[in-house]
Amino acid sequence: MTKTTFFNFTLFDGTTDQNLTDAWFTVDNETGRLVDRGQGTPATADTQVDLHAQYVMPGFFNVHTHVSANPLALNGSDNSESETAVFAWTNLQALLKSGVTYTRGCGNDYDVDVKLKKLQKSGQLPHTPHMLTSGMAFSMTGGHGDSPHGGHAVDSPDEMRKAVRTAFKNGAESIKVMATGGVMTPNDFMEDAQLSAAEMHVAVEEAHHKRRVVAAHAEGNPGIQNALDAGVDSVEHGFYVTEDEAKQMVKQGTYLTPTLIAEWVIPEFGKGELPDWEVKKAADALDDTYVNMRRAFKLGVKFTCGTDAGTPYNGFDKTPEEFGLLTKLGMTPAQAYQCSSLNSAQLLGVADDYGTLEVGKFADFQVLKKDPLADTANVVQDDKQVYLSGQREF
């Protein structure tokens, strides 16, 4: 067994709100896991890596991405499956370069993430983060996400049951359902309920049989309430979450993925380029979102980190910018990062192995020039070092 010891850095391990100065840790090169950690004189190892008084923190989770999507294709795209696969690989590399070491698909054309995961497991997809796949999303006919290559259209509990079972048969590892309309669909609105509670409950039942999680796209009401009553594991977006719904989320242990940057970039960059109705939808919702999310956070809802990467202007390099928006909800920088290091890892069921830099877990981390606990802007660094299992990727 060969080992590498990294030393001479300040460590934020993702578990508390404190840094550890003059830190070091040792990685087993065969397993990629941390086997020792401390402060002061580092442990001896086969290889020693001096990080020159920089800052180390866990790699980010991004639990809401669409790697098959193009954030610059403002009116959608009609790429072939081959084109989509190449584009998705590029997007996965961009995620990793930004510091994202673990990502969950939340609806991808052609089940492309499922297929790329098979290549990744065989070592044929280098420089990509760990993935929890979803394949295509589930929507009602004519609903948000209903497209020839991007969604399963289901219109009854029985249709949902067969479609979810088929998705798992084909390799999906999680399920994404559409409880409401969305910003990007011209013929519906955020408050339009779509899949019913009964239909989504079947998806939850089938997923939980396999110890898998269900994410619900739910922006307004009554769709958020329907998703909660169906028992989903996470509400995605949740812009109009009410006080009662937040209390129900706490009681049920439901996570909330706010994807704040997805909403922020549209009025910021879309005027004159996107349709007026789309810009107006996002702008009208943003102020309400901050109010509703602050209340949910105070009530104890567990927030995760996801950006909806792939939506207009929402590139795969923007995950670090989400943390600054999370602080607008009343979070400290440490609490914002813990949406990733603690809550996201728990949601995906991988907290025993990933998320924080503790002995026994995989050494997925990033190296920064400035203190991330001093300012979330310090994680937005283009030339950061990024490691997977103790091996440098960027």
SULRAWO-V382459 format. One record per backbone hydrogen bond with DSSP energy under -0.5 kcal/mol. CO is the residue of the C=O (numbers start at 0). NH is the residue of the N-H. E is the energy in kcal/mol with one decimal. If there is no record, write none. Layout:
co;nh;e
CO;NH;E
CO;NH;E
//
This chain:
co;nh;e
1;28;-2.3
1;29;-0.5
2;45;-0.6
2;46;-1.6
3;5;-0.5
3;26;-3.1
4;48;-2.9
5;24;-2.0
6;50;-2.8
7;52;-2.1
7;53;-0.7
8;22;-3.3
9;55;-2.9
10;12;-0.6
10;19;-2.8
11;57;-0.6
12;356;-2.1
18;20;-0.6
19;10;-3.0
21;39;-2.7
22;7;-0.8
22;8;-1.0
23;37;-2.5
24;5;-2.8
25;34;-2.8
25;35;-1.1
26;3;-2.3
26;28;-0.7
27;31;-2.9
31;362;-2.8
32;27;-2.5
33;359;-2.6
35;25;-2.5
37;23;-2.2
46;4;-2.9
47;49;-0.5
48;6;-2.5
48;50;-0.6
50;53;-1.2
53;9;-2.5
54;367;-3.5
55;11;-2.7
56;365;-2.6
59;100;-2.0
59;101;-1.5
61;103;-2.1
63;306;-0.8
63;307;-2.2
63;308;-1.1
64;105;-2.4
65;68;-2.1
68;70;-0.5
69;72;-1.7
70;312;-2.5
71;73;-1.4
72;75;-1.9
79;83;-2.4
80;84;-2.2
81;85;-2.0
82;86;-2.4
83;87;-2.6
84;88;-2.1
85;89;-1.9
86;90;-2.2
87;91;-2.5
88;92;-2.0
89;93;-1.9
90;94;-2.2
91;95;-2.1
92;96;-2.5
93;97;-1.5
94;99;-2.4
95;98;-1.7
98;59;-3.1
98;100;-0.7
100;129;-2.3
101;61;-2.2
102;131;-2.4
103;64;-1.5
107;110;-1.5
108;111;-2.3
110;114;-1.8
111;115;-2.5
112;116;-2.1
113;117;-1.1
114;118;-1.2
115;119;-2.6
116;120;-2.4
117;121;-1.0
118;123;-2.8
119;122;-1.8
129;102;-2.6
130;132;-0.5
131;104;-2.7
132;172;-1.0
132;173;-0.6
134;107;-1.9
136;151;-3.4
137;177;-1.8
138;153;-2.8
139;142;-2.6
142;145;-2.2
144;146;-0.9
146;150;-1.1
148;109;-3.1
149;136;-1.4
150;152;-0.6
151;138;-2.8
151;153;-0.6
155;159;-2.3
156;160;-2.6
157;161;-2.2
158;162;-2.3
159;163;-2.8
160;164;-2.3
161;165;-2.2
162;166;-2.3
163;167;-2.4
164;168;-2.1
165;169;-2.0
166;171;-2.4
167;170;-1.3
174;214;-3.1
175;137;-2.6
176;178;-0.7
176;216;-3.0
177;194;-1.8
178;193;-2.4
181;184;-0.7
183;185;-0.6
184;187;-1.0
188;180;-0.9
188;191;-1.8
189;219;-1.1
190;192;-0.6
191;180;-1.4
195;199;-2.6
196;200;-2.3
197;201;-1.4
198;202;-1.3
199;203;-2.3
200;204;-2.8
201;205;-2.6
202;206;-2.4
203;207;-3.0
204;208;-1.4
205;209;-0.7
206;209;-1.1
206;211;-2.5
207;210;-1.3
212;174;-2.2
213;232;-1.7
213;233;-1.6
214;176;-2.8
214;216;-0.5
215;217;-0.7
215;235;-3.2
216;178;-2.6
216;179;-1.0
217;237;-1.8
218;239;-2.1
219;223;-2.0
221;225;-2.4
222;226;-2.5
223;227;-2.3
224;228;-2.6
225;229;-1.6
226;230;-0.7
226;231;-1.8
227;230;-1.1
232;254;-2.4
233;215;-2.5
233;235;-0.6
234;256;-2.8
235;217;-2.2
235;237;-1.5
237;240;-1.8
241;245;-2.4
242;246;-2.2
243;247;-2.1
244;248;-2.5
245;249;-2.1
246;250;-2.2
247;251;-2.6
248;252;-1.6
248;253;-2.0
253;301;-0.5
254;234;-2.8
255;257;-0.7
255;303;-2.4
256;236;-3.5
258;261;-0.6
258;262;-1.0
259;263;-2.2
260;264;-2.4
261;265;-0.6
262;266;-0.8
263;267;-1.2
264;268;-2.6
265;269;-2.4
269;272;-2.2
269;273;-2.9
274;277;-0.8
274;278;-1.9
275;279;-2.6
276;280;-1.9
277;281;-1.8
278;282;-2.7
279;283;-2.6
280;284;-1.3
281;285;-1.5
282;286;-0.8
283;287;-0.6
284;288;-2.5
285;289;-1.9
286;290;-1.5
287;291;-2.7
288;292;-3.1
289;293;-2.3
290;294;-1.8
291;295;-2.0
292;296;-2.7
293;297;-2.3
294;298;-1.8
295;299;-0.5
295;300;-2.2
296;299;-1.2
300;302;-0.6
301;255;-2.3
303;257;-0.5
303;305;-0.6
304;62;-2.9
305;258;-0.6
307;310;-1.6
308;65;-2.0
310;309;-0.5
310;313;-2.5
312;314;-1.0
313;309;-2.7
314;317;-1.2
317;320;-1.4
317;321;-0.7
318;321;-1.6
318;322;-0.6
319;322;-0.6
320;324;-1.0
321;325;-2.0
322;326;-1.5
323;327;-0.5
324;327;-0.9
325;328;-1.8
325;330;-1.0
326;329;-1.5
331;335;-2.4
332;336;-2.4
333;337;-2.0
334;338;-0.8
335;338;-0.8
336;339;-1.4
336;340;-2.6
337;341;-1.5
337;342;-2.3
338;304;-0.7
338;343;-1.2
339;344;-1.0
341;345;-2.0
342;346;-2.7
343;347;-2.1
344;349;-2.4
344;350;-0.7
345;348;-1.0
349;352;-1.7
349;353;-2.3
352;361;-2.6
355;357;-1.1
357;360;-2.2
360;33;-3.0
361;363;-1.8
362;364;-0.7
362;389;-2.7
363;58;-1.9
364;386;-3.2
365;56;-1.9
365;367;-0.5
366;384;-1.6
367;54;-3.0
370;373;-0.8
370;374;-1.0
374;377;-1.8
375;378;-1.7
376;379;-1.2
378;380;-1.5
380;383;-1.1
384;366;-2.4
385;392;-3.3
385;393;-1.6
386;364;-1.2
387;390;-2.5
390;387;-2.5
//
